[in-house]
């Protein structure tokens, strides 16, 4: 499964140390599940959302869960 095109096309996300919210438009958004605490950066990279902590990088291919991760 992939992110719906509306999320990718709108391209906005907000993050705090323990949450990432992706937007479909200015009124509709979703929180990504299973996000670790200690987020230092989150951004769109193509069709994926990349979430970074000091020690780990998580790749979200869709809203359901991260699909891959690795240690820095």
Protein Blocks (a to p, Z undefined) as FASTA:
>chain_A
ZZdfklmmnopacddfkbccddfblmbccddehiaehiabdcdehjaccdddfkbccddf
bfkbcfbdcdZZ
